[in-house]
Every structure is written in C-alpha cells, then in structure tokens.
Amino acid sequence: MIGLPDAVTACLFDLDGVLTSTAAVHMRAWKQTFDEFLAEHEPAADPFTEGDYTTYVDGRPRLDGVRAFLASRGIELAEGSPDDDVDADTVHGVGNRKNRLLLRLISDGVTPYPGSVRYLDAARGLGLAIGVVTSSANGATVLDAAGLSDYVQARVDGVVIKEKGLRGKPAPDSFLACAAELDVRPSAAAVFEDAQAGVRAGRDGGFGYVVGVNRAEGDGHADQEKALRDQGADIVVNDLADLLEEGA
C-alpha cells in the first residue's frame, strides 16, 4: 500500500529535498558562497544559479560540488587540506566556507516534509527497513533537528563516505553500502532521490525501484521531471505522500 513493488523490503532515502526541506537551505548556502567567491575572483562572471546547483552540486559530496562548479567557470583551485580556513582559496577552503554558512542556517531549525513523515510512518508500519543516504556531512545533525532519527536504521552520509573511501553520487557506492548495512540485496531496495545524480546512482546500482522526487517549481518543474526519468527513475512524484495515494 505504499506504491512499491512487492519484492521491496527496504527503503533508502536521500535526505535534503526528499525527507527535509534543507535542499533549499543548501542552495542558499552554495549561492552565497559561490557568488562571494566569483565577485572577488571573477567580477565579470554570471552569478550562481539554480541550474548550476542542479547540474554541478545537487546530490554530490561537498568537495566534488566545489570542483565541478568552478571547473564550469574555468577556475581551478589547489585542493588544500580539510582544516583550511574558510577564507583560503582552495577547494577545501571554499567547501568549509559553505559548510559554516549551512550550519548557521540550519541552526534556525529543520522542517521535515509532512508527506515524507507520513510515508516513513507507513513504511515502518509495514516492517520495511529504512536507511538514509546523503552526501552531506551533516546528516546526523539534520536528522536530529528534524526529529527523524528514530526512523533510521542505517545512515550513510558524507562522514561515512569519506571514512570508507566511497565514490560519491552519481556512483552507486553510498547506496550499496547502506543496503549492505541493512543486509538487503539492491534488488530488494527502493531508492528515493530528488537529485539527478542520486537517481542515476540508484539506476546504476541495480536497485529494485527508483523513485524520483520532483521539488522543482514553476517553469523548471517539467524539465526536472524529464531529467529524473532520463536518469532512470521508475516513477516521479511531487511528494512521497503521492505514493500512498497511488497505493491506496
């Protein structure tokens, strides 16, 4: 009754944009970070856009997002090191700048999508295993702030990805690691993703069902739905509660 094939016994959820509204907060933090960087180093460059976020940053590990966006503007920085100051002109420095701003923004509170909470309740009620797979290193903080930690039996976030040397999305490594932690085969797990990179990871990982979640608004809504389907989504919904209605 939750819109999934009968063979699915586990649900692997992306976090930002699927369970919580923090994707918009990430977008704000990235935009401020990159716009300030460009204003200082490339004053004639166009500002960071939502399209840039979707193409180069969304769903990817933080440092991969820094590299990909700056490369799109013809900018290459030294890697630096994880403890670089936020003012350092290095990949790590820019990433640290974004993370500091993000933590400041999420300290104001994190709101889960009501439809996602309904879906989590339904999945847990049916005895499905629940995992969260996010490229964010702040996965535990966001889950706690949103009051969702009790639902989660396995979490693979940016910290785990780094510790285990996993490739970030669009590679399927993080989803495969979460499935293994839950002791389920990929073919018995469903992936829920709002990012094109994450949907592709679900497809390439051989997962049993891939749900694309389209949070785009206005003119970009139809484009995002097509992009999610093109990347391999079996179904695209606007909210996880739509699956409950389809399964009713």
C-alpha positions as CSV (number, residue, x, y, z in Angstrom):
1,M,0.0,0.0,0.0
2,I,3.0,2.3,-0.3
3,G,3.4,2.4,-4.1
4,L,6.4,0.0,-4.3
5,P,6.8,-3.5,-5.9
6,D,6.1,-6.4,-3.5
7,A,9.7,-7.5,-3.6
8,V,11.0,-4.4,-2.0
9,T,11.8,-4.8,1.7
10,A,13.9,-1.7,2.3
11,C,13.7,2.0,1.6
12,L,16.8,4.1,1.1
13,F,16.1,7.8,1.3
14,D,18.1,10.8,0.3
15,L,17.8,13.4,3.0
16,D,17.8,17.0,1.7
17,G,14.9,17.6,-0.6
18,V,13.4,14.1,0.0
19,L,12.7,13.9,3.7
20,T,13.5,17.5,4.7
21,S,13.3,20.9,3.1
22,T,17.0,21.5,3.6
23,A,17.8,21.3,-0.1
24,A,16.7,24.9,-0.4
25,V,19.0,25.8,2.6
26,H,21.9,24.1,0.8
27,M,21.1,26.0,-2.3
28,R,21.1,29.3,-0.4
29,A,24.5,28.4,1.3
30,W,26.0,27.4,-2.1
31,K,24.8,30.5,-3.8
32,Q,26.1,32.9,-1.2
33,T,29.5,31.1,-1.1
34,F,30.0,31.0,-4.8
35,D,28.6,34.5,-5.5
36,E,31.0,35.9,-3.0
37,F,33.9,33.9,-4.5
38,L,33.1,35.0,-8.0
39,A,32.7,38.6,-7.0
40,E,36.2,38.5,-5.6
41,H,38.0,36.5,-8.3
42,E,35.8,36.8,-11.5
43,P,33.8,40.0,-11.2
44,A,32.5,39.7,-14.7
45,A,31.2,36.2,-14.2
46,D,27.5,35.4,-14.0
47,P,26.2,34.6,-10.5
48,F,25.5,31.1,-9.3
49,T,22.0,29.9,-10.4
50,E,19.5,27.2,-9.6
51,G,20.5,25.5,-12.8
52,D,24.2,25.4,-11.6
53,Y,23.0,23.9,-8.4
54,T,21.1,21.1,-10.2
55,T,23.8,20.4,-12.7
56,Y,27.0,20.6,-10.6
57,V,26.3,20.4,-6.9
58,D,23.0,18.8,-6.0
59,G,23.4,15.3,-4.6
60,R,27.2,15.3,-4.8
61,P,29.8,15.3,-2.0
62,R,30.7,18.9,-1.0
63,L,34.2,19.0,-2.5
64,D,33.0,17.4,-5.7
65,G,30.4,20.2,-6.0
66,V,33.1,22.8,-5.5
67,R,35.3,21.3,-8.2
68,A,32.5,20.7,-10.7
69,F,31.1,24.2,-10.4
70,L,34.4,26.1,-10.5
71,A,35.5,23.9,-13.5
72,S,32.4,25.0,-15.3
73,R,33.6,28.6,-14.9
74,G,37.2,27.7,-16.0
75,I,38.5,28.0,-12.4
76,E,40.9,25.5,-10.9
77,L,42.0,25.7,-7.3
78,A,44.5,23.9,-5.2
79,E,43.0,21.1,-3.1
80,G,44.3,22.4,0.2
81,S,43.5,20.4,3.3
82,P,40.4,19.7,5.5
83,D,41.5,22.2,8.2
84,D,41.9,25.1,5.7
85,D,40.5,28.4,6.9
86,V,37.2,29.4,5.4
87,D,39.0,32.3,3.7
88,A,41.5,30.0,2.0
89,D,41.3,30.0,-1.9
90,T,41.4,26.2,-2.0
91,V,38.8,23.5,-2.7
92,H,38.6,22.7,1.0
93,G,38.5,26.4,1.9
94,V,35.5,27.1,-0.3
95,G,33.8,23.9,1.0
96,N,34.4,24.9,4.6
97,R,33.0,28.3,3.9
98,K,29.8,26.8,2.5
99,N,29.5,24.4,5.5
100,R,29.9,27.1,8.1
101,L,27.1,29.1,6.4
102,L,25.0,26.0,6.2
103,L,25.3,25.1,9.8
104,R,24.4,28.7,10.7
105,L,21.2,28.4,8.5
106,I,20.1,25.0,9.8
107,S,20.6,26.2,13.4
108,D,17.3,28.0,12.9
109,G,15.5,24.7,12.6
110,V,14.8,21.9,10.1
111,T,11.3,21.0,8.9
112,P,10.6,17.6,7.5
113,Y,8.0,17.4,4.7
114,P,4.7,16.3,6.2
115,G,4.2,13.9,3.3
116,S,7.6,12.3,3.9
117,V,6.8,11.8,7.6
118,R,3.5,10.1,6.6
119,Y,5.5,7.8,4.2
120,L,8.1,7.0,6.9
121,D,5.3,6.0,9.3
122,A,3.7,3.8,6.6
123,A,7.0,2.1,5.7
124,R,7.9,1.5,9.3
125,G,4.4,0.2,10.0
126,L,4.8,-2.4,7.2
127,G,8.1,-3.5,8.7
128,L,10.3,-2.2,5.9
129,A,14.0,-1.4,6.7
130,I,14.8,2.3,6.5
131,G,18.1,3.8,5.6
132,V,19.3,7.4,4.8
133,V,21.9,8.0,2.1
134,T,23.1,11.6,1.9
135,S,26.3,13.2,0.6
136,S,26.0,15.8,3.3
137,A,28.5,15.5,6.2
138,N,25.7,17.0,8.4
139,G,23.3,14.0,8.0
140,A,23.1,13.2,11.7
141,T,22.6,16.9,12.7
142,V,19.8,17.4,10.2
143,L,18.0,14.1,11.1
144,D,18.1,15.1,14.8
145,A,17.0,18.6,14.1
146,A,14.1,17.3,12.0
147,G,13.1,14.7,14.6
148,L,13.6,11.8,12.2
149,S,16.5,9.9,13.7
150,D,14.2,7.3,15.3
151,Y,13.1,6.1,11.9
152,V,16.5,5.4,10.6
153,Q,18.2,2.0,11.0
154,A,21.3,2.8,8.8
155,R,22.8,6.1,7.8
156,V,25.5,6.6,5.1
157,D,26.4,10.3,5.0
158,G,29.3,12.4,3.9
159,V,31.3,11.4,7.0
160,V,30.9,7.7,6.3
161,I,31.6,8.2,2.6
162,K,34.9,9.8,3.5
163,E,35.8,7.2,6.1
164,K,35.1,4.3,3.8
165,G,36.6,5.9,0.7
166,L,33.4,5.6,-1.2
167,R,32.7,7.3,-4.5
168,G,30.1,10.0,-4.3
169,K,26.9,10.1,-6.3
170,P,26.3,9.6,-9.2
171,A,28.3,6.5,-8.4
172,P,26.1,4.0,-6.5
173,D,28.6,3.2,-3.8
174,S,26.8,5.0,-0.9
175,F,23.5,3.4,-1.7
176,L,25.2,0.0,-2.0
177,A,26.9,0.5,1.4
178,C,23.6,1.3,3.1
179,A,21.9,-1.7,1.6
180,A,24.7,-3.9,2.8
181,E,24.4,-2.4,6.3
182,L,20.7,-3.2,6.3
183,D,21.6,-6.7,5.0
184,V,19.3,-6.4,1.9
185,R,20.1,-7.0,-1.8
186,P,20.0,-3.9,-4.0
187,S,17.2,-5.6,-6.0
188,A,15.1,-5.7,-2.8
189,A,15.6,-2.0,-2.0
190,A,13.9,1.2,-3.3
191,V,15.9,4.4,-3.7
192,F,14.2,7.8,-3.2
193,E,16.0,10.8,-4.7
194,D,15.4,14.4,-5.8
195,A,18.8,14.8,-7.4
196,Q,19.6,13.7,-10.9
197,A,23.0,12.3,-9.7
198,G,21.2,10.3,-7.0
199,V,18.6,8.8,-9.4
200,R,21.4,7.8,-11.7
201,A,23.2,6.2,-8.7
202,G,20.0,4.2,-8.0
203,R,19.7,3.0,-11.5
204,D,23.4,2.1,-11.9
205,G,23.4,0.2,-8.6
206,G,20.8,-2.2,-9.8
207,F,18.2,-1.2,-7.2
208,G,14.7,-2.7,-7.4
209,Y,12.8,0.6,-7.7
210,V,13.9,4.2,-8.1
211,V,11.6,7.0,-7.1
212,G,12.3,10.5,-8.3
213,V,11.0,13.3,-6.2
214,N,10.4,16.5,-8.1
215,R,10.5,19.5,-5.8
216,A,11.2,22.0,-8.6
217,E,8.7,24.8,-9.0
218,G,7.4,26.9,-11.9
219,D,8.9,26.5,-15.4
220,G,11.6,24.1,-14.2
221,H,9.1,21.5,-12.9
222,A,8.5,19.8,-16.2
223,D,12.2,19.9,-17.1
224,Q,13.2,18.3,-13.8
225,E,10.6,15.5,-14.2
226,K,12.0,14.7,-17.6
227,A,15.6,14.8,-16.3
228,L,14.8,12.4,-13.4
229,R,13.1,10.0,-15.8
230,D,16.0,10.2,-18.2
231,Q,18.4,9.4,-15.4
232,G,16.5,6.2,-14.6
233,A,13.6,7.0,-12.3
234,D,10.8,4.3,-12.5
235,I,8.3,6.9,-11.2
236,V,8.4,10.6,-10.5
237,V,6.3,12.2,-7.7
238,N,5.9,15.6,-6.3
239,D,5.7,14.4,-2.7
240,L,6.2,11.0,-1.1
241,A,2.6,11.1,0.0
242,D,1.6,10.7,-3.6
243,L,2.8,7.1,-3.4
244,L,0.5,6.4,-0.6
245,E,-2.4,7.7,-2.6
246,E,-1.4,5.6,-5.6
247,G,-1.1,2.6,-3.4
248,A,-4.5,3.1,-1.7
